[in-house]
Amino acid sequence: MTWNYRVLRTTHKNSLHEEESFYDIHEVYYDHTGKKIRAWSSTPSSVGGDTIEELHAELDRMRRALDKPILMRNPDGTNTLVEIS
């Protein structure tokens, strides 16, 4: 199974009942083909490393998530993610 970081958009209603969006970076896991999303982390990813070099590498991987299409939970109610941009 392969994985990478991806941006996930979540939405909620604010106090004025208007829809607002929020974006986080999550780990996303793919099937053996590397194309179909099988799972993703339930909480946003944090940044850390044992060395500054590891921290740089982790931030680089997260930065690449910003170049990929944004994901969100499928509005049809299934527990899947769909690309929105």
C-alpha positions in Angstrom: 0.0 0.0 0.0 1.3 3.4 -0.9 0.5 6.7 0.8 1.1 10.4 0.5 -0.1 13.7 2.0 -3.2 15.3 0.5 -5.2 18.4 1.3 -8.7 17.6 2.7 -11.4 20.2 2.7 -14.1 20.0 5.4 -17.2 22.2 5.6 -19.4 23.3 8.4 -22.1 25.9 9.1 -21.1 29.0 11.0 -23.3 30.8 13.6 -25.1 32.6 10.7 -25.8 29.2 9.1 -23.4 29.9 6.2 -21.2 27.2 4.9 -17.5 27.6 5.7 -14.5 25.6 4.5 -11.4 24.5 6.3 -8.3 22.8 4.8 -5.9 20.4 6.5 -3.2 18.0 5.3 -3.9 14.3 6.0 -2.2 11.0 5.1 -4.0 9.2 2.3 -3.5 5.5 1.6 -4.0 3.9 -1.8 -4.5 0.4 -3.1 -1.8 -1.7 -4.7 -2.3 0.2 -8.0 -1.6 3.5 -6.3 -4.7 5.0 -7.8 -7.7 4.1 -5.6 -7.9 5.7 -2.2 -8.4 3.0 0.5 -8.1 5.1 3.7 -7.0 8.3 5.2 -5.9 9.6 8.6 -8.8 10.8 10.8 -6.8 13.7 12.2 -4.6 16.2 10.4 -0.9 15.3 10.1 1.6 17.0 12.4 5.2 17.9 11.4 8.1 16.4 13.2 11.4 14.7 12.8 14.5 13.4 14.8 16.7 15.8 12.9 16.4 19.1 11.0 16.9 17.2 7.8 14.0 14.9 8.6 11.9 17.9 9.4 12.8 19.5 6.0 11.9 16.2 4.2 8.6 16.0 6.0 7.7 19.6 5.1 8.7 18.9 1.5 6.3 15.9 1.3 3.5 18.0 2.8 4.3 20.9 0.4 3.8 18.5 -2.5 0.2 17.9 -1.3 -0.6 21.5 -2.2 0.1 20.7 -5.9 -2.4 17.9 -6.0 -6.2 18.2 -6.4 -8.0 18.9 -3.1 -10.1 16.1 -1.6 -13.3 16.1 0.5 -15.6 13.4 1.8 -18.1 12.3 -0.8 -21.3 14.3 -0.5 -23.3 11.1 -1.3 -22.7 10.0 2.3 -20.4 7.1 1.4 -17.1 6.9 3.4 -15.0 7.8 0.4 -13.1 10.9 -0.8 -13.5 12.7 -4.1 -11.4 15.2 -5.8 -12.9 18.7 -5.9 -10.2 20.7 -7.8 
